[in-house]
Amino acid sequence: MQIGMVGLGRMGANMTKRLMAGGHEVVVYERVTEKVREMQAQGAGGAETLEALVKQLRPPRAVWLMVPAGEPTESNVQALSHLLAADDVIIDGGNSFYKDDVRRAAMLRASGIRYVDVGTSGGLWGLERGYCLMIGGPRDVVDRLDPIFKTLAPGQGNIPLTPHRSANTAEQGYLYCGLSGAGHFVKMIHNGIEYGLMQAYAEGFDILRHAQSEELEPELRYTLNVGDIAEVWRRGSVISSWLLDLTSSAMAEDPELARYTGFVQDSGEGRWTIAAAIEEAVPAEVLSAALYARFRSRQTHTFSEKVLSAMREKFGGHQEKPPAGG
């Protein structure tokens, strides 16, 4: 299948490579022309402008946006709305706010351009592991794009099937979630849960690290190897996970996490998750606390925040930003 890819950052480039490895024809566009040339050297078609990309695609065209949420996505959608034709489709694979998806889909509907939102999880490891895809939009268009989703997704792998379930594409790592915005809504909650999981690990490791505190009675002080504990928990433990794998890796490389300040960013989805909880009148104590912990991390830094920062870098390549005035 042929598809256009706009944005060749950490994920866009790897998704392009995975699609090409799966036999798809990919035409790429990125403002940094060197990245376009790199993909061309690996077999992709290249374009220097959005107009040139659209001209290289055969109707009905499909253009996947893999650019930051907000203005970059908005400007590309607006530009493509003047270049594409009826029955062409724009796929937003970034982390857009789901209400923006609803608005964009309605705006494009007048010209017959279709819009699909895809919450994409996989980070730096997606090329090898595949991407978990949460999809929203018109069902007929999603079905048309199924070969793309199937290639990007991880497949069942060695994960056993869940008993008593009627299998569908979820077992392959991608799922049609509903109408416009549903994909990004599900991904938003996914990221909110991610905040809570990461915070729980970080606080637990901080307690372990301070088990020799002078606040404790001498006979209750323990000198613990936190890296070893992270490793043993990976094996047979009920709290084993990919996040724990990445934490163990980070601690093996830097046991004190000395190169991390503990300044932990949030990318927006955590805030949107809490806003959705408020709109639905659903309690979300853990997720709210995890978001506020990130706010606090920008003022004072603990070992738990260094663990969070290390995990973010490991799974997504997220670099720490210096504090204002730093």
Secondary structure, 3 states (H helix, E strand, C coil): CEEEEECCCHHHHHHHHHHHHCCCEEEEECCCHHHHHHHHHCCCEEECCHHHHHHHCCCCCEEEECCCCCHHHHHHHHHHHCCCCCCCEEEECCCCCHHHHHHHHHHHHCCCCEEEEEEEECHHHHHHHCCEEEEECCHHHHHHCHHHHHHHCCCCCCCCCCCCCCCCHHHHCEEEEECCCHHHHHHHHHHHHHHHHHHHHHHHHHHHHCCCCCCCCHHHCCCCCHHHHHHHHCCCCCCCCHHHHHHHHHHHHCCCCCCCCCCCCCCCHHHHHHHHHHHHCCCCHHHHHHHHHHHHHCCCCCHHHHHHHHHHHHHHCCCCCCCCCC
